[in-house]
Amino acid sequence: MSSSHPSASKAQSNRRHFLARSGASIGASVTGALIGSSAFDHPISTASTTTANDKINLGVIGIGPRCTYDLTAMLKFEDIRCIAISDVQESRRLAGKKLVDEAYGNQDCALYPDFRDLLARPEIDAVLIATGDRWHADASILAAQAGKDVYSEKPCGITIERCQSLAKTIAETGRVFQAGTQRRSVPNFQQAVQLVHEGKLGKLKAMHASVYRPVMDNTWLAGERLPTRKTVDWNLWLGPAPWRPFNQAYVNGKWRGQWDFDSGARLLDWGAHTIDLCQWANRSDDSLPISYAPEKDRIVCTYRNGVELIVDFLDDPFGDRAPHYITPLGTCPVRFVGEEGWVETGDSGEVVVSNSALQKEVPPAEKRVRGLDVTAHARDFFDCIRSRKPTAANAEVMRQSHVACHAAAAAWITGQTLAIEPSKMTFNHPEANQLSQRPSRDWASLS
């Protein structure tokens, strides 16, 4: 797998081919997949073409602070080679190239303002996608259709429909997919779930998932002078999201909490992790709660087996998390409650249990791993690229847990207790069903 890259003219030719076949449909469909067939003409790699002696060539789409954290861990793997970075901001492209080139001691990392040129490179085996929420599903779908395996930061889809379409595309293309819900691969969270699965808590009764207090905001910032496309490609930054005037604050991160750019009233910022862990603890990776009842400070979700998933709103998620949770356990705490005891854990790496008998079941940690650490989760992704086995947070796991998050958000937004039909992912409420999808802007024809 060579680290060379095509000339600019060839990359542009590949992109024109892509646009001719699919560009008109991107963003035009509200409920369907973006593209019906692969946009690029090169074979899909398999375990037989990616051997243990080969390096996996990695491309990066969107390199902000979280991606830099992820990529820094990935660059330490000897069998991985990051060969290309795409970002709509020149400053971030250059910072990413500096990170990669310094790690490898060369100047080989190629840069692309338009991620479609990166996807056109047949030697790229996998991509790390760490854009804003609005882009995760669409970029992942295009990458899978281009024959790339995908590691996508969460939330992986800005609506239920996008999560459904992404999972469907991964199944159709046979690509390896890992959602960036890395706490599934962190030891203390694994230990807490294991206590539930081994029956150490007795019969499971309730689970608590911490989230930010939801917010609904779509206030436009004042329009500013549009920079050159080289500096910031505003059309590509917006992507499938609705148009609004450029403001540098959006690009710097002010998009968070904005309905047009964020997921599920921001409930998925933590919920994609904490609700996902509850799904796992309840052995519900192939299902989800069937009812969602909003209350003042929480949403009570109930599974078919009667177990309650209580989504607790935290006014100070990065500070005092009492009385719901034990503050020293850190961010993203979860608590599992059984008939014979409970366990709570968070990003500090520590596990707290309700009694001394349970404490004997928790092995002492030789080294605590913080919940933000992506190392083991990324390793699982790359190992599964070689084996072609499902990852810890594969597309189906993502689909169920993300839809549960979106359903909880819909209950809070509508103020109504909602029931969902798991096989169809539809609600018993018309307004909630309208929240399941959003119109998509035709960004491709404007590029």
Secondary structure, DSSP 8 states (H G I E B T S, - for coil): -------HHHHHHHHHHHHHHHGGGTTT-SSS-S-SS-SS-S----TTTS-TTS-EEEEEE--SHHHHHHHHHHTT-TTEEEEEEE-SBHHHHHHHHHHHHHHHTSS--EEESSHHHHHT-TT--EEEE---HHHHHHHHHHHHHTT-EEEE-SS--SSHHHHHHHHHHHHHHT--EEES-GGGGSHHHHHHHHHHHTTTTSSEEEEEEEEE----B-----------TTTB-HHHHHTTS------HHIIIIITTTBTTTSSGGGTHHHHHHHHHHHHHHTT-TT---SEEEE-SSEEEEE-TTS-EEEEEEESSTTS--TTTS-GGG-SS-EEEEETTEEEEE-TTS-EEESSHHHHTTS---SS---TT--HHHHHHHHHHHHH----TT-HHHHHHHHHHHHHHHHHHHHTS-EEEETTTTEESSHHHHHTT-------GGG-
